[in-house]
Amino acid sequence: MYAKLESIERKYEELEKQLSEPDVVTDQERFRKLSKAHSDLAEMVTVFRDYKKLLADLEENQEMAQDPDPEMRELALAEVKALKEAVPELEARLKVLLLPKDPMDEKNILLEIRAGTGGEEAAIFAGDLFRMYCRYAETKRWKVEIMSQSETGSGGYKEVIASISGDKVYSRLKYESGAHRVQRVPATESQGRIHTSAVTVAIMPEAEEVDVAIDPNDLRIDVYRSSGPGGQSVNTTDSAVRVTHIPSGLVVICQDEKSQHKNKAKALKVLRARLLQIEQEKQRLEQEASRRSQVGSGDRSERIRTYNFPQSRVTDHRINLTLYKLEAVMEGDCDDLFDGLIAHYQAEALKAQADAA
């Protein structure tokens, strides 16, 4: 591990040198690529330098612990104990930083939320979950744009699809795919009985045209008048777009915009993300057949989390994490959940790596 980290540090220093060269500074594209590569290594190099300093301090204090002066020896031994306790923590951080990066982590996402079992209450909770993710996005200064929505009369959603863009969105939200269960007394329940409803969430990395090539001949595009809320101008023009991908049978409908062109662009964006998701799942199943190191299936049929309102409790079943702060979570205070998931799957990946070694 040490030799690999030294090699990474040398690469980091070389990138630093290149970034200061005048011909690089004037070449914007090259400067951007080198800056990105430099930034990607920065945390690892910083932690490695801290680790090297720690080892040097440890060695120095071990020598001082042989000092004939009892007072000096006692101080040095206390320092040696503290430094030895800090070593495993930094080594663990370095092992995590050395794990292969998920190439999708840097990507923006498409968030898809659908009401499942539970009728109107499920649709209301779909709206609550969407607001939770929007509030979390606000704390991260991410941008949220609704791509498609099917609202209900009570302020909920049968389905909502939104684009979330910003810094490493997929890396934070990729473990949210699955079935989210809610237990609470609906506003319409006169007997005070707790109902259980379910909502499915899908997190799809946003696919660029270079990620997924779509042959125009494989598409059937239909245009028609929009229905539902949107105002008179929306409903009197053929602005709604339905895109059918013939080979896969996938259908995407977008009608929120007044412009047919904008609706078509949004529909194609959603289609690309869904096709990329299908390809990722296919690759995952192939990998899983040969080795059991996948960090999570993302299967939308899995019940991944329960939100229990009477007990103000949220439980993530994959990592047996229970938090008694449901109101704060629904307001977007989700870092404890997401950090717990990331740490769990990093530990799984480290274990798989050790087993394969």
C-alpha positions as CSV (number, residue, x, y, z in Angstrom):
1,M,0.0,0.0,0.0
2,Y,2.8,2.4,0.9
3,A,4.6,2.0,-2.4
4,K,1.3,2.6,-4.3
5,L,0.6,5.8,-2.3
6,E,4.2,7.1,-2.9
7,S,3.5,6.6,-6.7
8,I,0.3,8.5,-6.4
9,E,2.0,11.3,-4.5
10,R,4.7,11.6,-7.3
11,K,1.9,11.8,-9.9
12,Y,0.2,14.5,-7.8
13,E,3.4,16.6,-7.7
14,E,3.9,16.1,-11.4
15,L,0.4,17.4,-12.1
16,E,1.1,20.4,-9.8
17,K,4.2,21.2,-11.9
18,Q,2.3,20.9,-15.2
19,L,-0.5,23.2,-14.0
20,S,2.0,26.0,-13.4
21,E,3.4,25.8,-17.0
22,P,2.4,28.8,-19.2
23,D,1.4,26.7,-22.2
24,V,-1.0,24.6,-20.0
25,V,-2.6,27.7,-18.4
26,T,-3.4,29.1,-21.9
27,D,-4.9,25.8,-23.1
28,Q,-8.3,25.8,-21.2
29,E,-9.3,22.2,-22.1
30,R,-6.0,20.7,-21.0
31,F,-5.9,22.9,-17.9
32,R,-9.4,21.7,-17.0
33,K,-8.4,18.0,-17.4
34,L,-5.2,18.4,-15.4
35,S,-7.0,20.4,-12.6
36,K,-9.6,17.6,-12.4
37,A,-6.9,14.9,-12.1
38,H,-5.1,17.0,-9.5
39,S,-8.3,17.6,-7.5
40,D,-9.2,13.8,-7.6
41,L,-5.8,13.0,-5.9
42,A,-5.7,15.9,-3.4
43,E,-7.5,14.2,-0.5
44,M,-5.5,10.9,-0.8
45,V,-2.2,12.8,-0.9
46,T,-3.2,15.0,2.1
47,V,-4.1,12.0,4.2
48,F,-0.9,10.1,3.0
49,R,1.3,13.1,4.0
50,D,-0.5,13.2,7.4
51,Y,0.2,9.4,7.7
52,K,3.9,9.8,6.9
53,K,4.2,12.7,9.4
54,L,2.5,10.5,12.0
55,L,5.0,7.7,11.4
56,A,7.9,10.1,11.6
57,D,6.6,11.6,14.9
58,L,6.1,8.1,16.3
59,E,9.7,7.0,15.4
60,E,11.1,10.2,17.0
61,N,9.1,9.7,20.2
62,Q,10.1,6.1,20.4
63,E,13.7,7.3,20.4
64,M,13.0,9.9,23.0
65,A,11.4,7.2,25.2
66,Q,14.9,5.8,25.7
67,D,16.0,9.1,27.2
68,P,17.7,8.8,30.6
69,D,15.6,11.7,32.0
70,P,12.5,10.0,33.6
71,E,10.2,13.0,33.0
72,M,11.2,13.2,29.3
73,R,10.8,9.5,29.0
74,E,7.3,9.6,30.5
75,L,6.2,12.4,28.1
76,A,7.5,10.5,25.1
77,L,5.8,7.3,26.1
78,A,2.5,9.1,26.5
79,E,3.0,10.6,23.0
80,V,3.9,7.2,21.6
81,K,0.6,5.7,23.0
82,A,-1.5,8.5,21.4
83,L,0.3,8.3,18.0
84,K,0.0,4.5,17.9
85,E,-3.8,4.8,18.5
86,A,-4.0,7.3,15.6
87,V,-2.2,5.0,13.0
88,P,-5.0,2.5,12.4
89,E,-7.6,5.3,11.8
90,L,-5.4,6.9,9.0
91,E,-4.6,3.5,7.5
92,A,-8.3,2.7,7.3
93,R,-9.0,6.0,5.6
94,L,-6.2,5.4,3.1
95,K,-7.6,1.9,2.3
96,V,-11.0,3.5,1.6
97,L,-9.4,6.2,-0.6
98,L,-7.6,3.5,-2.6
99,L,-10.8,1.6,-3.4
100,P,-11.6,1.7,-7.2
101,K,-13.8,4.7,-7.9
102,D,-17.3,4.3,-9.2
103,P,-17.1,6.0,-12.6
104,M,-20.7,7.2,-12.2
105,D,-20.0,9.0,-8.8
106,E,-19.4,12.3,-10.5
107,K,-22.6,12.3,-12.5
108,N,-25.8,14.2,-12.1
109,I,-28.9,12.0,-11.6
110,L,-32.5,11.5,-12.6
111,L,-34.7,10.9,-9.6
112,E,-37.8,8.9,-10.2
113,I,-40.5,8.5,-7.5
114,R,-43.6,6.4,-8.0
115,A,-46.5,5.8,-5.6
116,G,-46.9,2.1,-4.9
117,T,-49.4,0.3,-2.7
118,G,-51.5,2.5,-0.5
119,G,-53.6,4.6,-2.9
120,E,-53.8,8.3,-2.2
121,E,-51.7,8.0,1.0
122,A,-48.9,6.5,-1.1
123,A,-49.1,9.4,-3.6
124,I,-49.0,11.9,-0.7
125,F,-45.9,10.2,0.7
126,A,-44.3,10.2,-2.8
127,G,-44.7,14.0,-2.6
128,D,-43.2,14.1,0.9
129,L,-40.2,12.1,-0.2
130,F,-39.7,14.3,-3.2
131,R,-39.7,17.4,-1.0
132,M,-37.2,15.6,1.3
133,Y,-34.8,15.1,-1.5
134,C,-35.3,18.7,-2.7
135,R,-34.5,20.1,0.7
136,Y,-31.4,17.9,0.9
137,A,-30.4,19.2,-2.5
138,E,-30.8,22.7,-1.2
139,T,-28.3,22.0,1.6
140,K,-25.8,20.8,-1.0
141,R,-26.5,23.7,-3.4
142,W,-27.6,21.2,-6.0
143,K,-30.1,22.2,-8.8
144,V,-33.4,20.4,-9.1
145,E,-35.5,20.5,-12.3
146,I,-38.8,18.6,-12.7
147,M,-38.7,16.6,-15.9
148,S,-42.2,15.0,-15.7
149,Q,-44.9,14.8,-13.1
150,S,-48.3,13.3,-12.6
151,E,-50.0,15.0,-9.6
152,T,-53.0,14.0,-7.6
153,G,-55.7,16.3,-6.2
154,S,-54.3,16.1,-2.6
155,G,-50.8,17.5,-3.5
156,G,-49.2,14.1,-4.0
157,Y,-47.7,12.4,-7.0
158,K,-48.5,9.2,-8.9
159,E,-45.1,9.7,-10.4
160,V,-42.5,12.5,-10.5
161,I,-39.2,12.5,-12.4
162,A,-36.6,15.2,-11.7
163,S,-33.1,16.0,-12.7
164,I,-30.6,16.8,-9.8
165,S,-27.3,18.4,-10.8
166,G,-24.3,19.4,-8.8
167,D,-21.2,18.2,-7.2
168,K,-21.0,14.3,-6.9
169,V,-24.8,13.9,-6.7
170,Y,-24.8,10.2,-7.7
171,S,-22.2,9.4,-5.1
172,R,-24.5,10.7,-2.3
173,L,-27.8,9.3,-3.6
174,K,-27.0,6.1,-5.4
175,Y,-28.2,3.9,-2.5
176,E,-31.7,5.4,-2.4
177,S,-33.1,3.1,-5.1
178,G,-35.7,0.7,-3.7
179,A,-39.0,0.5,-1.9
180,H,-39.6,3.1,0.9
181,R,-42.3,2.2,3.3
182,V,-44.3,4.6,5.4
183,Q,-46.3,3.9,8.5
184,R,-48.6,6.7,9.8
185,V,-52.2,7.8,10.4
186,P,-53.5,9.4,7.1
187,A,-55.2,12.8,7.4
188,T,-58.4,11.1,6.1
189,E,-58.4,8.3,8.7
190,S,-61.1,9.1,11.3
191,Q,-60.4,6.1,13.5
192,G,-56.8,7.0,14.1
193,R,-55.5,3.7,12.6
194,I,-52.0,3.5,11.3
195,H,-51.8,2.7,7.5
196,T,-48.8,1.2,5.7
197,S,-48.0,2.5,2.2
198,A,-45.1,2.1,-0.2
199,V,-43.3,4.3,-2.7
200,T,-40.5,3.2,-5.1
201,V,-37.5,5.4,-5.8
202,A,-35.1,5.0,-8.7
203,I,-31.8,6.9,-8.9
204,M,-30.4,6.9,-12.4
205,P,-27.1,8.5,-13.4
206,E,-27.6,11.1,-16.0
207,A,-26.5,9.7,-19.4
208,E,-24.7,11.8,-21.9
209,E,-24.9,11.0,-25.6
210,V,-21.4,9.5,-25.4
211,D,-22.7,7.1,-22.7
212,V,-25.7,5.8,-24.6
213,A,-25.9,6.0,-28.3
214,I,-29.5,6.0,-29.5
215,D,-30.2,5.3,-33.2
216,P,-33.0,7.7,-34.4
217,N,-34.4,4.8,-36.4
218,D,-35.1,3.0,-33.1
219,L,-37.4,5.8,-31.9
220,R,-41.1,6.4,-32.5
221,I,-42.0,10.0,-31.6
222,D,-45.7,11.0,-31.2
223,V,-46.9,14.5,-30.4
224,Y,-50.3,15.4,-29.0
225,R,-52.1,18.0,-26.8
226,S,-51.1,18.1,-23.2
227,S,-53.6,17.1,-20.5
228,G,-53.9,18.1,-16.9
229,P,-52.7,21.3,-15.2
230,G,-50.6,23.7,-17.2
231,G,-52.9,26.4,-18.4
232,Q,-54.7,27.2,-21.6
233,S,-51.6,27.7,-23.8
234,V,-50.3,24.2,-22.8
235,N,-53.6,22.4,-23.7
236,T,-54.2,24.1,-27.1
237,T,-51.0,23.1,-28.8
238,D,-49.5,19.8,-29.8
239,S,-46.6,20.2,-27.3
240,A,-46.8,16.8,-25.4
241,V,-44.2,14.3,-26.6
242,R,-44.3,10.5,-26.3
243,V,-41.0,8.8,-27.2
244,T,-41.0,5.0,-27.7
245,H,-37.7,3.1,-27.9
246,I,-38.7,0.2,-30.1
247,P,-35.9,-2.3,-29.3
248,S,-36.5,-2.1,-25.5
249,G,-40.1,-1.1,-25.4
250,L,-39.4,1.8,-23.1
251,V,-41.9,4.7,-23.3
252,V,-41.3,8.2,-22.0
253,I,-43.9,11.0,-21.9
254,C,-43.1,14.6,-21.3
255,Q,-45.8,17.4,-21.4
256,D,-44.8,19.9,-18.7
257,E,-43.2,22.4,-21.1
258,K,-45.1,24.6,-23.5
259,S,-42.5,23.9,-26.2
260,Q,-42.6,20.6,-28.1
261,H,-38.8,20.9,-28.6
262,K,-38.2,21.2,-24.8
263,N,-40.5,18.2,-24.0
264,K,-38.7,16.1,-26.6
265,A,-35.3,17.0,-25.2
266,K,-36.5,16.1,-21.7
267,A,-38.0,12.8,-22.8
268,L,-34.7,11.8,-24.5
269,K,-32.8,12.7,-21.4
270,V,-35.0,10.4,-19.3
271,L,-34.8,7.6,-22.0
272,R,-31.0,7.8,-22.0
273,A,-30.8,7.5,-18.2
274,R,-33.2,4.5,-18.3
275,L,-31.2,2.7,-21.0
276,L,-27.9,3.3,-19.1
277,Q,-29.6,1.9,-15.9
278,I,-30.6,-1.2,-17.9
279,E,-27.0,-1.6,-19.1
280,Q,-25.6,-1.1,-15.6
281,E,-28.0,-3.7,-14.2
282,K,-27.0,-6.2,-16.9
283,Q,-23.3,-5.7,-16.1
284,R,-24.0,-6.0,-12.4
285,L,-25.8,-9.4,-12.8
286,E,-22.9,-10.6,-15.0
287,Q,-20.4,-9.6,-12.3
288,E,-22.5,-11.0,-9.5
289,A,-22.6,-14.4,-11.2
290,S,-18.8,-14.7,-10.9
291,R,-18.1,-12.9,-7.6
292,R,-20.1,-11.6,-4.7
293,S,-18.5,-8.2,-4.3
294,Q,-21.3,-6.0,-5.5
295,V,-22.1,-3.2,-3.0
296,G,-25.9,-3.3,-3.5
297,S,-28.5,-4.5,-6.0
298,G,-30.5,-1.3,-6.2
299,D,-33.5,-3.7,-6.8
300,R,-36.6,-1.6,-6.7
301,S,-38.6,-4.5,-5.2
302,E,-36.5,-4.4,-2.1
303,R,-37.9,-2.7,1.0
304,I,-34.9,-0.6,1.9
305,R,-36.3,1.9,4.5
306,T,-39.3,2.4,6.8
307,Y,-40.5,5.8,7.9
308,N,-42.6,5.3,11.1
309,F,-44.3,8.6,12.0
310,P,-46.0,7.7,15.3
311,Q,-42.5,6.7,16.7
312,S,-40.7,9.5,14.8
313,R,-38.4,6.7,13.6
314,V,-36.6,6.0,10.3
315,T,-35.0,2.6,9.8
316,D,-32.7,1.6,7.0
317,H,-33.0,-2.2,6.8
318,R,-29.9,-2.8,4.8
319,I,-27.5,-1.5,7.5
320,N,-29.8,-1.9,10.6
321,L,-29.6,1.8,11.2
322,T,-32.5,3.4,13.2
323,L,-32.7,7.2,13.8
324,Y,-35.3,8.8,16.1
325,K,-35.4,12.1,14.2
326,L,-37.9,11.5,11.4
327,E,-39.1,15.1,11.3
328,A,-35.6,16.4,10.7
329,V,-34.9,13.7,8.0
330,M,-38.1,14.7,6.2
331,E,-36.8,18.3,6.2
332,G,-33.7,17.2,4.4
333,D,-31.4,16.3,7.3
334,C,-30.3,13.1,5.7
335,D,-26.5,13.0,6.0
336,D,-26.5,10.5,8.9
337,L,-28.5,8.1,6.7
338,F,-26.4,8.6,3.6
339,D,-23.0,8.6,5.5
340,G,-24.0,5.4,7.2
341,L,-24.8,3.7,3.8
342,I,-21.6,4.9,2.2
343,A,-19.5,3.7,5.1
344,H,-21.3,0.3,5.1
345,Y,-20.8,-0.3,1.4
346,Q,-17.2,0.9,1.6
347,A,-16.6,-1.7,4.3
348,E,-18.2,-4.4,2.1
349,A,-16.0,-3.4,-0.7
350,L,-12.9,-3.6,1.5
351,K,-13.9,-7.0,2.7
352,A,-14.4,-8.2,-0.8
353,Q,-11.0,-6.8,-1.8
354,A,-9.3,-8.6,1.1
355,D,-11.1,-11.9,0.3
356,A,-10.0,-11.7,-3.3
357,A,-6.4,-10.9,-2.4
